[in-house]
Every structure is written in structure tokens, then in C-alpha cells.
Amino acid sequence: MKGGFYKLYGIDAIVRIFSHFAFIYLTFWALQSLRVENLFKKGQQYYKQIRLIYVLFSIFIGYTVSNFFMEVMFLTRDLFQGFLS
């Protein structure tokens, strides 16, 4: 049975969900340090749209980075399981 204990108890899914949210949060936090005010239109009416772009961009980058790290982690786990069996 591929995955064994991890897939049986849903630990795989919990780790993935936690990883996605953690990387999305880290990306949002990191994007706050950029000065991108010059890229957007001036005015209070655009504030919500700018925030939405930050959130969507954070989700895109955070999800992609999380998938990369999860893939490396699971490939490494499978590699070691292959050596041990």
C-alpha cells in the first residue's frame, strides 16, 4: 500500500493544508515590504483593489512555493522508503 500510515490517517492532507496556509501567510508578509505604490493609481477608492491584488498574488506565490516544498519532501520520503524496503 503506497503511502501507508500517512494516507490512512490523513496526515498527508493535514501537512499539505498547513503548508499552503503557512506559505501564503509568509508571502503576504514578505510582499508588505515592497514599495509598489507607484504601480497603482492614487486615491482612496483604489485601496480595496490594491489589497485584493496583494492577497491574490500571495495565494498564487504561496501555493506554488508550498507545492514545490511538499513535492521535494514527499519525493525524499519515497526515496528513503525505497531504500529501506
C-alpha positions in Angstrom: 0.0 0.0 0.0 1.7 3.2 -1.2 1.7 5.9 1.4 0.8 3.6 4.2 0.3 5.2 7.6 0.4 8.8 6.2 -2.5 8.4 3.8 -4.6 6.2 6.1 -4.9 8.8 8.8 -5.0 11.9 6.6 -1.7 13.2 7.9 -0.6 13.9 4.3 -3.6 16.2 3.8 -3.1 18.0 7.1 0.5 18.7 6.3 -0.4 20.0 2.9 -3.1 22.3 4.2 -0.8 23.7 6.9 2.0 24.2 4.4 -0.2 26.0 2.0 -1.5 28.4 4.6 1.9 29.0 6.1 3.5 29.8 2.8 0.6 32.1 1.8 0.9 34.0 5.1 4.7 34.2 4.6 4.3 35.5 1.1 1.7 38.1 2.2 4.0 39.2 5.0 7.0 39.5 2.6 5.0 41.4 -0.1 4.3 44.1 2.5 7.9 45.1 2.5 7.8 46.0 -1.2 7.2 49.6 -2.3 4.8 49.2 -5.1 2.7 52.3 -4.6 4.0 53.8 -7.9 2.5 50.9 -9.8 -1.1 51.6 -8.7 -3.4 54.5 -9.2 -3.5 57.1 -6.5 -6.7 57.6 -4.4 -8.6 56.1 -1.5 -11.1 54.4 -3.8 -8.4 52.0 -5.1 -7.3 50.8 -1.6 -9.5 47.7 -1.6 -8.4 46.7 -5.1 -4.8 47.0 -4.2 -5.3 44.9 -1.1 -7.1 42.3 -3.2 -4.1 42.2 -5.6 -1.8 41.6 -2.7 -4.0 38.7 -1.4 -4.4 37.1 -4.8 -0.7 37.4 -5.6 0.1 36.0 -2.1 -2.1 33.0 -2.7 -0.5 32.4 -6.1 3.1 32.6 -4.9 2.5 30.9 -1.6 0.6 27.9 -3.1 3.3 27.5 -5.8 6.2 27.6 -3.2 4.3 25.2 -0.9 3.7 22.7 -3.7 7.5 22.8 -4.5 8.5 22.1 -0.9 5.8 19.5 -0.5 6.9 17.7 -3.7 10.5 17.7 -2.6 9.6 16.4 0.9 7.4 13.6 -0.4 9.9 12.6 -3.1 12.6 12.4 -0.4 10.3 10.3 1.8 9.5 8.0 -1.1 13.2 7.7 -1.9 14.1 6.7 1.6 11.2 4.2 1.7 12.5 2.7 -1.5 15.9 2.2 0.0 14.5 0.7 3.2 12.2 -1.8 1.6 
